[in-house]
C-alpha cells in the first residue's frame, strides 16, 4: 500500500527507515490495549544511517488495520525520537469492538 501511495503522491518511500529491535508476540494474541502497548514498547527504532532521511521531515505511516494504535504509536515514537517533524498514520481498516448492551 505504502509503495503505491508513494508513487502516486510523488514522495519517497523507504520501508527500512524503521526496524524492529526485538521480537514481539503477535498483537492479535494480546487481550487488552495495555498488553499491546507493553508488547511493542521500545520495539522499533530508526537505524542511525536512516536518521538523516527522517530528521525534520513529515512521515506518513501506512498500516493495514488499526486496532488499539499501539504499534502505530510505538513506530511514531521511534520516528519522533529520530527527529521527525511530524508523524501521521493512514490505515485501511479500523477494528471496532462491540459495546456491552449494544444491539
Backbone as CSV, one residue per row, in Angstrom:
resi,resn,N_x,N_y,N_z,CA_x,CA_y,CA_z,C_x,C_y,C_z
1,UNK,0.826,-1.189,0.000,0.000,0.000,0.000,0.873,1.257,0.000
2,UNK,1.883,1.262,0.865,2.719,2.454,1.001,3.474,2.747,-0.287
3,UNK,3.967,1.710,-0.923,4.724,1.910,-2.164,3.845,2.532,-3.245
4,UNK,2.630,2.040,-3.388,1.699,2.584,-4.378,1.333,4.028,-4.068
5,UNK,1.056,4.323,-2.810,0.734,5.694,-2.412,1.913,6.630,-2.662
6,UNK,3.090,6.136,-2.371,4.296,6.924,-2.585,4.452,7.293,-4.052
7,UNK,4.251,6.307,-4.897,4.373,6.542,-6.331,3.325,7.551,-6.811
8,UNK,2.081,7.388,-6.375,1.003,8.298,-6.778,1.242,9.726,-6.286
9,UNK,1.760,9.852,-5.064,1.966,11.172,-4.465,3.300,11.798,-4.870
10,UNK,4.178,10.988,-5.435,5.491,11.502,-5.820,6.385,11.830,-4.641
11,UNK,6.260,11.047,-3.588,7.095,11.252,-2.396,7.913,9.983,-2.141
12,UNK,9.042,10.114,-1.442,9.893,8.947,-1.191,9.215,7.884,-0.337
13,UNK,9.635,6.658,-0.556,9.124,5.518,0.205,10.334,4.691,0.641
14,UNK,10.458,4.426,1.923,11.555,3.599,2.401,11.068,2.740,3.560
15,UNK,10.714,1.485,3.280,10.214,0.615,4.342,11.282,0.235,5.367
16,UNK,12.537,0.542,5.086,13.613,0.187,6.008,13.990,1.328,6.950
17,UNK,13.209,2.404,6.944,13.514,3.528,7.826,13.162,3.192,9.280
18,UNK,12.354,2.169,9.465,12.048,1.644,10.804,12.485,0.191,10.850
19,UNK,13.047,-0.211,11.976,13.368,-1.615,12.145,12.903,-2.080,13.516
20,UNK,12.608,-3.348,13.588,12.187,-3.945,14.854,13.445,-4.301,15.631
21,UNK,13.538,-3.798,16.849,14.719,-4.018,17.696,14.703,-5.369,18.378
22,UNK,13.505,-5.873,18.606,13.385,-7.140,19.326,12.112,-7.857,18.888
23,UNK,12.094,-9.138,19.099,10.913,-9.937,18.763,9.767,-9.573,19.708
24,UNK,8.568,-9.585,19.179,7.368,-9.337,19.990,6.352,-10.430,19.706
25,UNK,5.449,-10.613,20.630,4.343,-11.545,20.400,3.398,-10.913,19.389
26,UNK,2.585,-11.727,18.753,1.577,-11.224,17.830,0.603,-10.331,18.594
27,UNK,0.319,-9.163,18.046,-0.616,-8.253,18.706,-2.007,-8.882,18.797
28,UNK,-2.339,-9.774,17.862,-3.637,-10.451,17.886,-3.814,-11.328,19.110
29,UNK,-2.701,-11.730,19.715,-2.763,-12.566,20.915,-3.014,-11.748,22.180
30,UNK,-2.842,-10.445,22.105,-2.982,-9.589,23.280,-4.462,-9.326,23.559
31,UNK,-4.843,-9.441,24.812,-6.248,-9.284,25.182,-6.646,-7.858,25.525
32,UNK,-5.672,-7.006,25.793,-6.017,-5.644,26.196,-5.112,-4.640,25.501
33,UNK,-5.573,-3.406,25.466,-4.775,-2.324,24.884,-3.492,-2.135,25.687
34,UNK,-3.581,-2.273,26.995,-2.402,-2.125,27.848,-1.355,-3.184,27.504
35,UNK,-1.786,-4.422,27.308,-0.865,-5.506,26.952,-0.238,-5.250,25.589
36,UNK,-1.008,-4.723,24.649,-0.477,-4.410,23.319,0.579,-3.307,23.407
37,UNK,0.300,-2.278,24.190,1.284,-1.188,24.352,2.577,-1.711,24.969
38,UNK,2.445,-2.514,25.996,3.617,-3.076,26.669,4.400,-3.987,25.719
39,UNK,3.700,-4.739,24.891,4.325,-5.673,23.959,5.244,-4.966,22.956
40,UNK,4.858,-3.782,22.502,5.648,-3.083,21.474,6.452,-1.905,22.024
41,UNK,6.439,-1.711,23.341,7.195,-0.624,23.944,8.677,-0.761,23.589
42,UNK,9.230,0.271,22.987,10.646,0.298,22.565,11.025,-0.843,21.616
43,UNK,10.058,-1.364,20.868,10.328,-2.464,19.946,10.842,-1.980,18.590
44,UNK,10.702,-0.686,18.297,11.100,-0.157,16.994,12.129,0.952,17.148
45,UNK,12.940,1.126,16.108,13.900,2.220,16.090,14.191,2.606,14.650
46,UNK,14.732,3.792,14.490,15.240,4.241,13.205,16.741,3.934,13.236
47,UNK,17.237,3.120,12.306,18.671,2.838,12.289,19.460,4.139,12.119
48,UNK,20.600,4.259,12.768,21.378,5.506,12.697,21.644,6.000,11.276
49,UNK,21.886,5.082,10.352,22.168,5.503,8.976,20.928,6.027,8.249
50,UNK,19.732,5.764,8.798,18.486,6.248,8.193,17.997,7.540,8.837
51,UNK,18.562,7.920,9.976,18.109,9.107,10.699,18.114,10.372,9.837
52,UNK,19.113,10.609,8.973,19.070,11.817,8.148,17.852,11.887,7.216
53,UNK,17.324,10.730,6.826,16.133,10.704,5.973,14.884,11.129,6.745
54,UNK,14.931,11.017,8.047,13.767,11.285,8.899,13.822,12.686,9.510
55,UNK,14.994,13.108,9.896,15.182,14.367,10.632,14.534,15.549,9.903
56,UNK,13.620,16.214,10.610,12.964,17.403,10.094,11.894,17.146,9.047
57,UNK,11.577,15.897,8.784,10.615,15.546,7.734,9.265,15.166,8.320
58,UNK,8.231,15.282,7.489,6.915,14.757,7.819,6.877,13.320,7.309
59,UNK,6.424,12.412,8.152,6.414,10.987,7.811,4.987,10.467,7.891
60,UNK,4.622,9.658,6.910,3.317,9.005,6.918,3.521,7.512,7.127
61,UNK,2.970,6.995,8.213,2.978,5.554,8.477,1.746,4.957,7.820
62,UNK,1.917,3.859,7.115,0.794,3.189,6.455,0.677,1.793,7.034
63,UNK,-0.525,1.445,7.501,-0.761,0.125,8.100,-2.091,-0.397,7.598
64,UNK,-2.258,-1.697,7.603,-3.499,-2.270,7.095,-4.662,-2.136,8.068
65,UNK,-4.428,-2.441,9.353,-5.525,-2.429,10.325,-5.122,-1.672,11.594
66,UNK,-6.003,-0.801,12.049,-5.833,-0.066,13.306,-6.724,-0.738,14.336
67,UNK,-6.116,-1.288,15.375,-6.905,-1.913,16.442,-6.874,-0.990,17.659
68,UNK,-5.768,-0.974,18.388,-5.660,-0.072,19.538,-4.719,1.094,19.250
69,UNK,-3.941,0.988,18.184,-2.971,2.024,17.862,-1.622,1.830,18.532
70,UNK,-1.453,0.730,19.257,-0.203,0.508,19.990,1.010,0.439,19.064
71,UNK,0.896,-0.298,17.976,2.027,-0.426,17.056,2.318,0.902,16.377
72,UNK,1.277,1.576,15.899,1.485,2.876,15.258,2.104,3.871,16.235
73,UNK,1.656,3.866,17.467,2.230,4.781,18.466,3.699,4.463,18.732
74,UNK,4.031,3.181,18.825,5.427,2.796,19.064,6.310,3.213,17.885
75,UNK,5.806,3.038,16.677,6.556,3.453,15.485,6.682,4.972,15.428
76,UNK,5.611,5.679,15.714,5.642,7.147,15.707,6.628,7.672,16.748
77,UNK,6.655,7.059,17.899,7.591,7.472,18.956,9.035,7.319,18.471
78,UNK,9.346,6.219,17.821,10.702,5.989,17.301,11.058,7.035,16.249
79,UNK,10.115,7.355,15.386,10.355,8.359,14.343,10.560,9.744,14.946
80,UNK,9.752,10.093,15.934,9.897,11.397,16.598,11.241,11.479,17.327
81,UNK,11.648,10.389,17.971,12.947,10.359,18.650,14.097,10.541,17.665
82,UNK,13.889,10.120,16.426,14.915,10.264,15.387,14.858,11.641,14.731
83,UNK,13.905,12.483,15.177,13.864,13.852,14.683,12.790,14.171,13.673
84,UNK,11.847,13.258,13.431,10.758,13.565,12.501,9.993,14.791,12.998
85,UNK,9.674,15.690,12.082,8.922,16.895,12.441,7.476,16.547,12.778
86,UNK,6.920,15.613,12.026,5.521,15.238,12.202,5.358,13.798,11.743
87,UNK,4.479,13.057,12.417,4.181,11.682,12.021,2.665,11.528,11.959
88,UNK,2.183,11.136,10.797,0.759,10.860,10.600,0.608,9.385,10.264
89,UNK,-0.608,8.877,10.381,-0.865,7.471,10.080,-2.075,7.350,9.174
90,UNK,-1.996,6.401,8.270,-3.093,6.077,7.373,-3.322,4.584,7.477
91,UNK,-4.560,4.187,7.770,-4.882,2.763,7.856,-6.051,2.456,6.946
92,UNK,-6.106,1.211,6.516,-7.158,0.776,5.613,-8.440,0.412,6.358
93,UNK,-8.285,-0.140,7.548,-9.450,-0.594,8.317,-9.252,-0.295,9.796
94,UNK,-10.370,-0.233,10.509,-10.363,0.020,11.953,-11.169,-1.064,12.626
95,UNK,-10.606,-1.693,13.654,-11.333,-2.695,14.415,-12.180,-1.967,15.448
96,UNK,-13.471,-2.272,15.472,-14.381,-1.665,16.441,-14.973,-2.792,17.281
97,UNK,-14.731,-2.716,18.564,-15.249,-3.734,19.474,-16.682,-3.349,19.885
98,UNK,-17.586,-4.307,19.877,-18.964,-4.011,20.292,-19.009,-3.589,21.767
99,UNK,-19.847,-2.639,22.073,-20.025,-2.216,23.462,-21.098,-3.079,24.104
100,UNK,-20.978,-3.300,25.395,-21.989,-4.103,26.073,-23.323,-3.385,26.020
101,UNK,-24.353,-4.141,25.786,-25.688,-3.572,25.693,-26.033,-3.034,24.310
102,UNK,-25.074,-3.053,23.392,-25.333,-2.565,22.037,-26.141,-3.596,21.267
103,UNK,-26.936,-3.118,20.364,-27.764,-4.012,19.554,-26.932,-4.643,18.462
